[in-house]
Amino acid sequence: MRQDHLVTATQLSRDDIEAVLDRARAVAADPAAYADRHAGRVLALCFFEPSTRTRMSFDSAAKRLGMN
């Protein structure tokens, strides 16, 4: 799955999706182990429809991983 940009889910294979779900389970089981894992990185969140709840949840998740 190593790509610079992920635009659509069709770019992902079944193995890619399973790897993402496995990682999500690992993070959920031990969030402290993943805190600040991506410190210093920048994440761009692009939403095409206004949704404060969605935007805020993605933003807070990125901040918990140490991103700006």
MMTF fields as JSON, N, C-alpha, C and O atoms, coordinates in Angstrom:
{
  "mmtfVersion": "1.0.0",
  "mmtfProducer": "UNKNOWN",
  "numBonds": 271,
  "numAtoms": 272,
  "numGroups": 68,
  "numChains": 1,
  "numModels": 1,
  "chainsPerModel": [1],
  "groupsPerChain": [68],
  "chainIdList": ["A"],
  "bondAtomList": [4, 2, 8, 6, 12, 10, 16, 14, 20, 18, 24, 22, 28, 26, 32, 30, 36, 34, 40, 38, 44, 42, 48, 46, 52, 50, 56, 54, 60, 58, 64, 62, 68, 66, 72, 70, 76, 74, 80, 78, 84, 82, 88, 86, 92, 90, 96, 94, 100, 98, 104, 102, 108, 106, 112, 110, 116, 114, 120, 118, 124, 122, 128, 126, 132, 130, 136, 134, 140, 138, 144, 142, 148, 146, 152, 150, 156, 154, 160, 158, 164, 162, 168, 166, 172, 170, 176, 174, 180, 178, 184, 182, 188, 186, 192, 190, 196, 194, 200, 198, 204, 202, 208, 206, 212, 210, 216, 214, 220, 218, 224, 222, 228, 226, 232, 230, 236, 234, 240, 238, 244, 242, 248, 246, 252, 250, 256, 254, 260, 258, 264, 262, 268, 266],
  "bondOrderList": [1, 1, 1, 1, 1, 1, 1, 1, 1, 1, 1, 1, 1, 1, 1, 1, 1, 1, 1, 1, 1, 1, 1, 1, 1, 1, 1, 1, 1, 1, 1, 1, 1, 1, 1, 1, 1, 1, 1, 1, 1, 1, 1, 1, 1, 1, 1, 1, 1, 1, 1, 1, 1, 1, 1, 1, 1, 1, 1, 1, 1, 1, 1, 1, 1, 1, 1],
  "groupList": [{"groupName": "MET", "atomNameList": ["N", "CA", "C", "O"], "elementList": ["N", "C", "C", "O"], "formalChargeList": [0, 0, 0, 0], "bondAtomList": [1, 0, 2, 1, 3, 2], "bondOrderList": [1, 1, 2], "singleLetterCode": "M", "chemCompType": "L-PEPTIDE LINKING"}, {"groupName": "ARG", "atomNameList": ["N", "CA", "C", "O"], "elementList": ["N", "C", "C", "O"], "formalChargeList": [0, 0, 0, 0], "bondAtomList": [1, 0, 2, 1, 3, 2], "bondOrderList": [1, 1, 2], "singleLetterCode": "R", "chemCompType": "L-PEPTIDE LINKING"}, {"groupName": "GLN", "atomNameList": ["N", "CA", "C", "O"], "elementList": ["N", "C", "C", "O"], "formalChargeList": [0, 0, 0, 0], "bondAtomList": [1, 0, 2, 1, 3, 2], "bondOrderList": [1, 1, 2], "singleLetterCode": "Q", "chemCompType": "L-PEPTIDE LINKING"}, {"groupName": "ASP", "atomNameList": ["N", "CA", "C", "O"], "elementList": ["N", "C", "C", "O"], "formalChargeList": [0, 0, 0, 0], "bondAtomList": [1, 0, 2, 1, 3, 2], "bondOrderList": [1, 1, 2], "singleLetterCode": "D", "chemCompType": "L-PEPTIDE LINKING"}, {"groupName": "HIS", "atomNameList": ["N", "CA", "C", "O"], "elementList": ["N", "C", "C", "O"], "formalChargeList": [0, 0, 0, 0], "bondAtomList": [1, 0, 2, 1, 3, 2], "bondOrderList": [1, 1, 2], "singleLetterCode": "H", "chemCompType": "L-PEPTIDE LINKING"}, {"groupName": "LEU", "atomNameList": ["N", "CA", "C", "O"], "elementList": ["N", "C", "C", "O"], "formalChargeList": [0, 0, 0, 0], "bondAtomList": [1, 0, 2, 1, 3, 2], "bondOrderList": [1, 1, 2], "singleLetterCode": "L", "chemCompType": "L-PEPTIDE LINKING"}, {"groupName": "VAL", "atomNameList": ["N", "CA", "C", "O"], "elementList": ["N", "C", "C", "O"], "formalChargeList": [0, 0, 0, 0], "bondAtomList": [1, 0, 2, 1, 3, 2], "bondOrderList": [1, 1, 2], "singleLetterCode": "V", "chemCompType": "L-PEPTIDE LINKING"}, {"groupName": "THR", "atomNameList": ["N", "CA", "C", "O"], "elementList": ["N", "C", "C", "O"], "formalChargeList": [0, 0, 0, 0], "bondAtomList": [1, 0, 2, 1, 3, 2], "bondOrderList": [1, 1, 2], "singleLetterCode": "T", "chemCompType": "L-PEPTIDE LINKING"}, {"groupName": "ALA", "atomNameList": ["N", "CA", "C", "O"], "elementList": ["N", "C", "C", "O"], "formalChargeList": [0, 0, 0, 0], "bondAtomList": [1, 0, 2, 1, 3, 2], "bondOrderList": [1, 1, 2], "singleLetterCode": "A", "chemCompType": "L-PEPTIDE LINKING"}, {"groupName": "SER", "atomNameList": ["N", "CA", "C", "O"], "elementList": ["N", "C", "C", "O"], "formalChargeList": [0, 0, 0, 0], "bondAtomList": [1, 0, 2, 1, 3, 2], "bondOrderList": [1, 1, 2], "singleLetterCode": "S", "chemCompType": "L-PEPTIDE LINKING"}, {"groupName": "ILE", "atomNameList": ["N", "CA", "C", "O"], "elementList": ["N", "C", "C", "O"], "formalChargeList": [0, 0, 0, 0], "bondAtomList": [1, 0, 2, 1, 3, 2], "bondOrderList": [1, 1, 2], "singleLetterCode": "I", "chemCompType": "L-PEPTIDE LINKING"}, {"groupName": "GLU", "atomNameList": ["N", "CA", "C", "O"], "elementList": ["N", "C", "C", "O"], "formalChargeList": [0, 0, 0, 0], "bondAtomList": [1, 0, 2, 1, 3, 2], "bondOrderList": [1, 1, 2], "singleLetterCode": "E", "chemCompType": "L-PEPTIDE LINKING"}, {"groupName": "PRO", "atomNameList": ["N", "CA", "C", "O"], "elementList": ["N", "C", "C", "O"], "formalChargeList": [0, 0, 0, 0], "bondAtomList": [1, 0, 2, 1, 3, 2], "bondOrderList": [1, 1, 2], "singleLetterCode": "P", "chemCompType": "L-PEPTIDE LINKING"}, {"groupName": "TYR", "atomNameList": ["N", "CA", "C", "O"], "elementList": ["N", "C", "C", "O"], "formalChargeList": [0, 0, 0, 0], "bondAtomList": [1, 0, 2, 1, 3, 2], "bondOrderList": [1, 1, 2], "singleLetterCode": "Y", "chemCompType": "L-PEPTIDE LINKING"}, {"groupName": "GLY", "atomNameList": ["N", "CA", "C", "O"], "elementList": ["N", "C", "C", "O"], "formalChargeList": [0, 0, 0, 0], "bondAtomList": [1, 0, 2, 1, 3, 2], "bondOrderList": [1, 1, 2], "singleLetterCode": "G", "chemCompType": "PEPTIDE LINKING"}, {"groupName": "CYS", "atomNameList": ["N", "CA", "C", "O"], "elementList": ["N", "C", "C", "O"], "formalChargeList": [0, 0, 0, 0], "bondAtomList": [1, 0, 2, 1, 3, 2], "bondOrderList": [1, 1, 2], "singleLetterCode": "C", "chemCompType": "L-PEPTIDE LINKING"}, {"groupName": "PHE", "atomNameList": ["N", "CA", "C", "O"], "elementList": ["N", "C", "C", "O"], "formalChargeList": [0, 0, 0, 0], "bondAtomList": [1, 0, 2, 1, 3, 2], "bondOrderList": [1, 1, 2], "singleLetterCode": "F", "chemCompType": "L-PEPTIDE LINKING"}, {"groupName": "LYS", "atomNameList": ["N", "CA", "C", "O"], "elementList": ["N", "C", "C", "O"], "formalChargeList": [0, 0, 0, 0], "bondAtomList": [1, 0, 2, 1, 3, 2], "bondOrderList": [1, 1, 2], "singleLetterCode": "K", "chemCompType": "L-PEPTIDE LINKING"}, {"groupName": "ASN", "atomNameList": ["N", "CA", "C", "O"], "elementList": ["N", "C", "C", "O"], "formalChargeList": [0, 0, 0, 0], "bondAtomList": [1, 0, 2, 1, 3, 2], "bondOrderList": [1, 1, 2], "singleLetterCode": "N", "chemCompType": "L-PEPTIDE LINKING"}],
  "groupTypeList": [0, 1, 2, 3, 4, 5, 6, 7, 8, 7, 2, 5, 9, 1, 3, 3, 10, 11, 8, 6, 5, 3, 1, 8, 1, 8, 6, 8, 8, 3, 12, 8, 8, 13, 8, 3, 1, 4, 8, 14, 1, 6, 5, 8, 5, 15, 16, 16, 11, 12, 9, 7, 1, 7, 1, 0, 9, 16, 3, 9, 8, 8, 17, 1, 5, 14, 0, 18],
  "groupIdList": [1, 2, 3, 4, 5, 6, 7, 8, 9, 10, 11, 12, 13, 14, 15, 16, 17, 18, 19, 20, 21, 22, 23, 24, 25, 26, 27, 28, 29, 30, 31, 32, 33, 34, 35, 36, 37, 38, 39, 40, 41, 42, 43, 44, 45, 46, 47, 48, 49, 50, 51, 52, 53, 54, 55, 56, 57, 58, 59, 60, 61, 62, 63, 64, 65, 66, 67, 68],
  "secStructList": [7, 7, 7, 1, 7, 7, 7, 7, 4, 4, 4, 7, 7, 2, 2, 2, 2, 2, 2, 2, 2, 2, 2, 2, 2, 2, 2, 2, 2, 7, 4, 4, 4, 4, 6, 6, 6, 6, 6, 6, 7, 7, 7, 7, 7, 7, 7, 1, 1, 7, 7, 2, 2, 2, 2, 2, 2, 2, 2, 2, 2, 2, 2, 2, 6, 6, 7, 7],
  "xCoordList": [0.817, 0.0, 0.855, 0.289, 2.154, 2.997, 2.767, 3.286, 1.98, 1.699, 1.851, 1.707, 2.138, 2.225, 0.854, 0.699, -0.135, -1.464, -2.521, -2.451, -3.478, -4.627, -5.845, -6.242, -6.425, -7.541, -8.864, -9.871, -8.867, -10.101, -9.816, -8.69, -10.845, -10.711, -10.409, -9.919, -10.692, -10.417, -8.921, -8.52, -8.09, -6.649, -6.161, -5.012, -7.011, -6.628, -7.025, -8.12, -6.109, -6.428, -7.07, -7.111, -7.559, -8.122, -7.057, -7.346, -5.834, -4.742, -4.447, -4.168, -4.51, -4.302, -5.35, -5.026, -6.604, -7.698, -7.556, -7.773, -7.191, -6.998, -5.839, -5.9, -4.789, -3.656, -4.073, -3.653, -4.891, -5.392, -6.248, -6.11, -7.123, -7.983, -7.17, -7.477, -6.138, -5.258, -4.563, -4.474, -4.074, -3.408, -4.396, -4.053, -5.613, -6.635, -6.916, -7.082, -6.971, -7.177, -6.003, -6.205, -4.786, -3.604, -3.615, -3.301, -3.974, -4.049, -5.131, -4.92, -6.275, -7.377, -6.994, -7.421, -6.2, -5.805, -4.78, -4.764, -3.918, -2.869, -2.6, -1.568, -3.518, -3.359, -2.07, -1.493, -1.615, -0.406, 0.819, 1.732, 0.846, 1.98, 2.063, 3.122, 0.968, 0.936, 0.881, 0.927, 0.782, 0.724, 2.024, 3.109, 1.909, 3.053, 3.892, 5.034, 3.35, 4.09, 4.433, 5.436, 3.602, 3.822, 4.108, 3.73, 4.775, 5.105, 5.91, 6.82, 5.561, 6.271, 5.751, 6.179, 4.847, 4.277, 3.04, 2.413, 2.708, 1.542, 0.535, 0.893, -0.712, -1.788, -2.789, -3.233, -3.144, -4.156, -5.474, -5.546, -6.496, -7.831, -8.691, -8.901, -9.181, -9.992, -11.403, -11.609, -12.357, -13.756, -14.515, -14.369, -15.31, -16.039, -17.46, -18.157, -17.89, -19.199, -18.983, -18.14, -19.719, -19.532, -20.006, -21.164, -19.122, -19.458, -18.513, -17.404, -18.951, -18.112, -17.751, -16.599, -18.687, -18.423, -17.347, -16.427, -17.446, -16.453, -15.093, -14.078, -15.07, -13.805, -13.128, -11.922, -13.894, -13.317, -12.817, -11.786, -13.516, -13.058, -11.76, -10.865, -11.646, -10.409, -9.276, -8.153, -9.561, -8.551, -8.039, -6.831, -8.934, -8.504, -7.712, -6.764, -8.082, -7.325, -5.902, -4.948, -5.757, -4.435, -3.596, -2.411, -4.192, -3.462, -3.024, -1.936, -3.846, -3.465, -2.266, -1.542, -2.055, -0.889, 0.301, 1.347, 0.148, 1.24, 1.36, 2.34, 0.376, 0.45, -0.054, -0.811, 0.389, -0.078, -1.064, -1.584],
  "yCoordList": [-1.197, 0.0, 1.251, 2.344, 1.175, 2.364, 3.256, 3.007, 4.301, 5.284, 6.658, 6.811, 7.637, 8.99, 9.574, 10.373, 9.184, 9.76, 8.669, 7.794, 8.734, 7.836, 8.699, 9.53, 8.498, 9.332, 8.587, 9.161, 7.318, 6.545, 5.171, 4.676, 4.578, 3.255, 2.184, 1.109, 2.462, 1.473, 1.259, 0.293, 2.144, 1.978, 0.901, 0.468, 0.471, -0.472, -1.896, -2.147, -2.816, -4.231, -4.748, -4.041, -5.953, -6.568, -6.656, -6.391, -7.024, -7.1, -5.726, -5.626, -4.677, -3.316, -2.967, -2.442, -3.265, -2.947, -3.733, -3.196, -5.006, -5.817, -5.29, -5.328, -4.803, -4.223, -2.958, -2.738, -2.137, -0.924, -1.293, -0.69, -2.272, -2.694, -3.314, -3.097, -4.081, -4.649, -3.54, -3.604, -2.533, -1.417, -0.662, -0.263, -0.462, 0.234, -0.523, 0.089, -1.847, -2.644, -2.485, -2.402, -2.441, -2.274, -0.911, -0.812, 0.133, 1.475, 1.527, 2.099, 0.94, 0.94, 0.18, 0.549, -0.867, -1.676, -0.96, -1.168, -0.116, 0.568, 1.949, 2.15, 2.91, 4.235, 4.949, 5.683, 4.742, 5.43, 5.041, 5.85, 3.834, 3.382, 4.116, 4.136, 4.719, 5.393, 6.913, 7.608, 7.443, 8.895, 9.515, 8.994, 10.598, 11.336, 10.526, 10.888, 9.455, 8.619, 9.388, 9.101, 10.357, 11.116, 12.582, 13.462, 12.839, 14.219, 14.891, 14.297, 16.123, 16.896, 16.722, 17.434, 15.8, 15.609, 16.482, 16.889, 16.756, 17.586, 16.736, 16.011, 16.831, 16.088, 17.085, 17.982, 16.945, 17.797, 17.026, 15.918, 17.624, 17.029, 17.836, 19.032, 17.194, 17.876, 17.301, 16.116, 18.143, 17.726, 18.535, 19.754, 17.854, 18.516, 18.87, 19.556, 18.419, 18.765, 19.283, 18.751, 20.303, 20.823, 19.822, 19.405, 19.454, 18.546, 18.822, 18.29, 19.642, 20.006, 18.786, 18.647, 17.911, 16.728, 15.853, 15.416, 15.592, 14.761, 15.446, 14.818, 16.712, 17.446, 17.453, 17.227, 17.71, 17.763, 16.395, 16.314, 15.329, 14.006, 13.632, 13.055, 13.947, 13.664, 14.53, 14.053, 15.79, 16.713, 16.248, 16.243, 15.86, 15.428, 14.124, 13.939, 13.221, 11.987, 12.28, 11.676, 13.194, 13.561, 14.181, 13.871, 15.041, 15.686, 14.656, 14.779, 13.653, 12.61, 11.803, 11.212, 11.776, 11.096, 12.033, 11.636, 13.277, 14.23, 15.076, 15.802, 14.99, 15.759, 17.177, 17.462, 18.057, 19.451, 19.631, 20.729],
  "zCoordList": [0.0, 0.0, 0.0, -0.043, 0.044, 0.123, -1.078, -2.166, -0.865, -1.897, -1.266, -0.053, -2.074, -1.552, -1.266, -0.344, -2.044, -1.903, -2.004, -2.867, -1.129, -1.184, -1.48, -0.664, -2.64, -3.072, -2.969, -2.555, -3.34, -3.265, -2.657, -2.704, -2.096, -1.494, -2.535, -2.19, -3.797, -4.842, -5.042, -5.692, -4.494, -4.574, -3.603, -3.69, -2.691, -1.655, -2.026, -2.531, -1.763, -1.938, -0.649, 0.358, -0.687, 0.522, 1.618, 2.785, 1.249, 2.215, 2.833, 4.028, 2.014, 2.529, 3.579, 4.644, 3.268, 4.186, 5.479, 6.565, 5.364, 6.573, 7.406, 8.635, 6.765, 7.496, 8.244, 9.38, 7.612, 8.271, 9.478, 10.542, 9.323, 10.435, 11.562, 12.734, 11.226, 12.248, 13.032, 14.258, 12.332, 13.009, 13.89, 15.003, 13.407, 14.203, 15.496, 16.551, 15.42, 16.637, 17.601, 18.812, 17.078, 17.924, 18.614, 19.8, 17.879, 18.464, 19.531, 20.601, 19.254, 20.224, 21.495, 22.589, 21.357, 22.514, 23.389, 24.602, 22.8, 23.561, 22.965, 22.325, 23.168, 22.566, 22.97, 22.167, 24.2, 24.666, 23.839, 23.669, 23.333, 22.525, 21.199, 20.573, 20.759, 19.467, 19.584, 18.57, 20.813, 21.006, 20.501, 20.758, 19.803, 19.254, 18.273, 17.992, 17.76, 16.809, 15.529, 14.876, 15.181, 13.953, 14.248, 13.475, 15.364, 15.745, 14.64, 14.06, 14.367, 13.353, 11.943, 11.035, 11.745, 10.402, 10.234, 11.212, 9.005, 8.703, 7.942, 7.014, 8.34, 7.692, 7.132, 7.849, 5.882, 5.269, 5.227, 4.695, 5.789, 5.774, 4.81, 5.012, 3.779, 2.77, 2.796, 2.53, 3.113, 3.137, 2.091, 2.005, 1.318, 0.254, 0.644, -0.104, 1.787, 2.331, 3.746, 4.468, 4.161, 5.51, 6.571, 6.566, 7.454, 8.539, 9.698, 9.747, 10.616, 11.75, 12.571, 12.98, 12.821, 13.643, 13.012, 13.703, 11.71, 11.029, 11.026, 11.329, 10.69, 10.637, 12.003, 12.102, 13.043, 14.389, 14.842, 15.509, 14.5, 14.916, 14.204, 14.822, 12.929, 12.199, 12.734, 12.899, 13.002, 13.518, 14.871, 15.106, 15.756, 17.088, 17.013, 17.775, 16.112, 15.936, 15.46, 15.951, 14.517, 14.014, 15.133, 15.259, 15.932, 17.032, 18.075, 18.638, 18.338, 19.298, 18.805, 19.606, 17.489, 16.923, 16.784, 16.272, 17.238, 17.23, 15.972, 15.804, 15.089, 13.837, 14.046, 14.974, 13.153, 13.137, 12.008, 11.811]
}
